[in-house]
Amino acid sequence: MSRLFRDVDGGSLCPRGSVVCIGAFDGLHLGHRALVHHAVARAQALGVPAVALSFEPLPREFFARETPPPRLTLPRDRIEGLLGLGVDLLGLLRFNAALSAMPAEDFVRRVLAGRLGAREVWIGPEFRFGHRRGGDLALLQAMGGELGFTAGEIAPVHAQGDRVSSTRIREALRAGDFSQAAALLGRPYSIGGRVVRGRQLGRTLGFPTANLRFPKAPALSGIYATWVHGVGPQPAPSVSSFGTRPTVDGVEPLLEAHLFDFAGDLYGRHLQVEFVAKLRDEEKFADLQSLTEQMHRDAAQARRILAEAAIPAQPGADSDSSNPSQESAHPRADLDSANPSQKPAHPCADSSIDNLAAARR
């Protein structure tokens, strides 16, 4: 059985029952991890699969298509991250007009009870679902009594004196505060993707780059000192530009990483770019010579910053070492440094969830 499913309707996926957690899981921050860890522990105690249930696109993106909220992670990283936390089955439901119009009661019956045979359902604080956000903990508990499952809400997770949230992380990234973002995420902020061919302008300017597409509204933009994971046994120091490249009239968000003192072919590899410090905002230069001169200054600054920084561990380990404060469960509750592919990159390789689902079958 595939570990990823995308449809609301279909046959039973968990005939022995399951423990389900539901959320957006954008960024997989410490609050998300607490929810998933709790569901996985409950599933192990009951001897049933642990299921994480989310949506793609995210509901807020669907309802604000012209001005979508910034995304912290792309679908592939969300999938790999959730499965890496011990989830047995992941539902990344297609959020479309039909699903947005589905009453919360129908969602509970068709998905939670019907497809997943839920025995327990867990959500984060103030989570809402269904048409016009009509579903909440009270509805889950009321319908659970009828359909044979219990429902609970985990308490908020706090770090640096306030509740951990994706909104706080986006604000930290916009401000270039990667230390705070890491404290909320439980790990350094990074973006993963498969290297695709660009216009190769950087090569002609003396700055060849590994290009990663980001087909969502990004949470940050500018020039950064970065580490690139997935090239070798140690992360590679680099300077990265993340934005639309206004000097050359770019439109699509693109992450371009220039690896220092590196020579090799990275096309097709899946890399992880870890952000260390913001150097400056993206800007439009009068000509390519002015741009090249600034790129040299950026590279020199990034080298100095990274020379003073500790070389980070390769990503992949589940890190919850920041020890955030978390209250007990709701009192009413009853209860990649992955091997890189050498194949040519598809232009939409990291935005195609269905391709990843097929690969897992």
Salt bridges, closest charged atoms under 4 A:
ASP7 OD1 - ARG94 NH1 2.54
ASP9 OD2 - ARG110 NH2 2.72
ASP26 OD1 - ARG71 NE 3.75
ASP26 OD2 - ARG170 NH2 3.04
GLU56 OE1 - ARG71 NH2 3.05
GLU56 OE1 - ARG78 NH2 2.25
GLU56 OE2 - LYS216 NZ 3.01
GLU61 OE1 - ARG71 NH1 2.77
GLU61 OE1 - LYS216 NZ 3.60
GLU80 OE1 - ARG360 NH2 3.11
GLU120 OE2 - ARG42 NH2 2.49
GLU146 OE2 - ARG109 NH2 3.77
GLU153 OE2 - HIS330 NE2 3.96
ASP249 OD1 - LYS284 NZ 3.89
GLU252 OE1 - ARG213 NE 3.41
ASP261 OD2 - ARG303 NH1 3.24
GLU274 OE1 - HIS229 NE2 2.74
ASP281 OD1 - LYS278 NZ 2.59
GLU283 OE2 - ARG280 NH1 3.53
ASP298 OD2 - ARG280 NH2 2.77
ASP318 OD1 - ARG33 NH1 2.41
ASP318 OD2 - HIS37 NE2 3.05
ASP320 OD2 - HIS37 NE2 2.87
ASP336 OD2 - ARG76 NH2 3.93
ASP336 OD2 - HIS270 ND1 2.62
ASP350 OD1 - HIS270 NE2 3.70
ASP354 OD1 - ARG6 NH1 3.75
ASP354 OD1 - ARG94 NH2 2.81
